[in-house]
Amino acid sequence: MKIKQFLKTDFLKHSAIVFAGTSLVGVFNLLYHLVSVRILTPEDYGTFNALIALVTFSSMTFSPLRTTLARFFTEYIAKKDYQTLINVSRRIFLRTIFVSIGVFLFFVFFSGPLAEFFKTQNYCIIIIGGIISLSLLSLLVAPIFQSFQKFKSFSFLGIFSSSGKLVLGGFLMVFGFGLSGALVGFLVAPLLVLFFGLIALFLKRKEVFNFKEKYHSSVNLTPIYRYFLPVSLAVLSFSVLTNIDIVLVKRFFSPLDAGQYSVAQIVGKIFLYFPSALAIVIFPKSTQAYVTKSHSNKILYKALILAASMSGVGVIICFLFPGSVLQLLTGKANPISNNLVGLFAFSMSFYALLWIVVNFLLATHNLRFLKRIIFCAIAQTVAIWFFHSTLKQVLVIVFMFSVISFFGVLFCVNDTKDNLR
């Protein structure tokens, strides 16, 4: 009976919607890289990867804004404080526009030195500036749909932008635009999110913004700025935990060893990526339960059980048939990578569970976990730096800290009543 009730819950329905959406987005993004590597010359693809890495690194500085806004927007909605929601949205949007313009002008003015550093043309740097600026603006759209729990619209935006990037970018590369065409594809993705996201909000204005109040310009943004810092630290620490091993393996091992480690790591990232849909769903639901003084812990346990069930089956398959899994997903099976696949899948599964707990704690404004996740990120980095005699030893360290960080952060979860402000 309890199983039937669980299957009928909105949580499972919304998780399935976001899971399907994020899966399709991942497929389109993978196809884009496969198309790029086949059409571009090795030199151009190397430049393309380096420039996209610059975009990824830059996005880490402002991507926590989406989580921060989703947290406060959901709280305003739960309290039916729509006046503050509108005022905050308006002020944040105007300030973000000015910041985006500043970012773009920075890349325009310094396009020469940056182009020389990356050994490319100035216009490529300017396109990168456009990608980062538009990505910053597009971050303001998703939190609104996430906070109102409009997960179909949320997923549609991701699917539409990633498929649009694939179609237009692929078209430009096929017809000879090469590197610039590949970069323009990335420029189109945030533009589509921004454009069609605003259109969707306009069309759904009666459904989403179904209220009538007078709005005033006075609003205090200090709580949002204060919350932004811990979110940034949490995102940065989690990024270090899940990526620093790749950086250090490239530093301490031969290119061949680093390549074989990266091949196995691709499978591990799948176990990290797919459960992230649950984190997207759990954030607004936990915030709403926290604000309304409901039992938000139940939402967390449902998400963890669902994620563990999804990952568990895959981990068993990776341990039993590592070569077949690698050959199917990457086409590059080898004895060294085969030996790492199962442990990679296990490690990233724990990190996926950790990310769900982190989102829950951020949603319920329980920030006691920050010291623990920061400590684990630093400790894992130091451990790999001093102990890296083999690839397996590096991965064992990653696995150990995936377990330690998960249970260390999980112990910060208390009854919602104890965490109320």
Beta strands, then each sheet from edge to edge (+ up, - down):
end
